[in-house]
């Protein structure tokens, strides 16, 4: 199971989806912003943003979307392997802890990539995506066990020891 989860994170998330890590393990450095921007300009890391206002993030169209309310779409600090300066769309996802499923913004990125590879003239439509995505929402991002984070938000417990892979 652990191997399946790591492969899903690495191959499906990074390799195919071009998604960024949503975990944090190091202190922010100024060069990180330039590195992030370079990758973003190349079409990578649509699940990571530098904006703390969820209505301004790359995934703002999912904020307060009724069909995915339980995913808790927001702007949670700690992503791109840094504790501060970068934000992720959910408290937990496979791109954060190698467990659970992909959050809606990540599913959208993978969905779009598949459709563009099939037909380069294909155009994204949010309503069509929602209809496709509605039955793919994980029952819980990680597990039914929860913990309360320092900011009062509900976090999902992660099997320990969780050792993230190198970025």
C-alpha positions in Angstrom: 0.0 0.0 0.0 2.8 2.4 0.9 4.5 1.7 -2.5 1.2 2.4 -4.3 0.8 5.7 -2.5 4.3 6.8 -3.2 4.0 5.8 -6.9 0.7 7.7 -7.2 2.3 10.8 -5.6 5.4 10.6 -7.8 4.2 9.2 -11.1 0.7 10.4 -11.3 1.1 13.6 -9.3 4.5 14.9 -10.3 5.3 12.9 -13.4 2.0 13.2 -15.3 0.1 15.9 -13.5 3.1 18.2 -13.1 1.9 18.9 -9.5 4.0 20.4 -6.8 4.6 19.0 -3.3 2.1 20.2 -0.8 4.3 19.3 2.2 6.6 21.5 4.2 10.0 20.7 5.6 12.3 23.7 5.3 12.5 27.4 5.9 11.7 29.8 3.1 14.5 31.3 1.1 14.1 34.2 -1.4 15.4 32.0 -4.3 12.4 29.7 -3.9 10.0 32.3 -5.4 12.0 32.6 -8.5 12.3 28.8 -8.8 8.5 28.4 -8.3 7.7 31.1 -10.9 10.0 29.4 -13.5 8.2 26.1 -13.0 4.8 27.7 -13.0 5.6 29.5 -16.3 6.4 26.0 -17.8 3.0 24.7 -16.8 3.9 23.0 -13.5 2.6 23.3 -9.9 -1.0 24.5 -10.4 -1.7 23.2 -6.9 0.7 25.6 -5.3 0.4 29.4 -5.0 2.0 32.3 -3.3 -1.3 34.1 -2.6 -2.8 33.6 0.9 -6.3 34.9 -0.2 -8.1 31.8 -1.5 -10.2 34.0 -3.9 -7.0 35.0 -5.7 -5.4 31.6 -5.9 -4.9 29.4 -8.9 -7.8 27.2 -7.6 -10.2 30.1 -6.6 -13.0 28.6 -8.8 -13.2 25.7 -6.3 -13.6 27.9 -3.2 -17.1 27.4 -1.8 -18.0 25.0 -4.6 -20.9 23.1 -3.0 -20.1 19.6 -4.4 -16.7 19.5 -2.8 -17.4 21.3 0.5 -16.0 18.4 2.5 -12.5 18.9 0.9 -12.2 22.2 2.6 -10.7 24.2 -0.3 -8.7 27.1 1.1 -5.2 28.6 1.1 -3.2 26.6 3.7 0.3 27.8 4.3 3.1 25.2 3.8 3.8 23.9 0.3 6.5 23.5 -2.3 8.5 22.0 0.6 8.5 25.3 2.5 6.8 26.1 5.9 6.0 29.6 4.8 5.5 31.6 1.6 3.6 29.0 -0.4 0.0 27.8 -0.1 -1.8 24.6 -0.9 -5.5 24.1 -1.6 -6.4 21.6 1.2 -5.2 20.5 4.6 -4.3 17.1 3.3 -3.9 15.3 0.0 -1.8 12.6 -1.6 0.6 15.4 -2.6 1.1 16.3 1.1 1.3 13.0 2.9 1.4 10.3 0.2 -2.0 9.1 1.5 -5.6 9.8 0.5 -6.5 11.1 -2.9 -5.9 14.1 -5.1 -7.8 17.3 -4.1 -10.1 19.0 -6.7 -7.6 21.4 -8.1 -5.1 18.5 -8.7 -7.9 16.4 -10.2 -8.7 19.3 -12.5 -5.1 19.6 -13.6 -4.8 15.9 -14.4 -8.2 15.9 -16.2 -7.2 18.8 -18.3 -3.8 17.3 -19.2 -5.5 14.0 -20.3 -8.0 15.8 -22.5 -5.4 18.1 -24.0 -3.2 15.1 -24.9 -6.2 13.4 -26.5 -7.3 16.5 -28.4 -5.0 19.6 -28.5 -8.0 21.8 -29.5 -10.0 20.7 -26.4 -11.2 23.6 -24.2 -11.7 23.3 -20.5 -15.2 23.9 -19.1 -15.7 24.0 -15.4 -19.3 22.8 -15.4 -18.3 19.7 -17.5 -15.4 19.0 -15.1 -17.7 19.2 -12.1 -20.1 16.7 -13.6 -17.2 14.4 -14.4 -15.6 14.9 -11.0 -18.7 14.6 -8.7 -18.3 10.9 -8.1 -14.5 10.9 -7.7 -14.3 12.8 -4.5 -12.5 10.8 -1.8 -14.8 10.0 1.2 -12.1 11.5 3.4 -8.8 13.1 2.3 -6.7 10.7 4.5 -8.6 8.8 7.1 -11.6 9.2 9.4 -9.2 10.0 12.3 -8.7 13.7 12.8 -6.6 16.0 14.8 -7.0 19.8 15.4 -4.2 22.0 14.0 -2.9 25.0 16.0 -5.0 27.3 13.9 -8.1 25.4 14.9 -8.6 23.7 11.5 -9.2 20.0 11.3 -6.2 18.0 10.1 -6.2 14.4 9.2 -3.8 12.2 11.0 -0.9 10.8 9.0 0.8 7.5 9.6 4.1 8.0 11.3 6.8 8.3 10.6 6.0 10.3 7.5 9.3 11.0 5.6 8.7 13.1 2.5 10.8 12.3 -0.6 13.3 14.8 -2.0 11.6 17.5 -4.1 
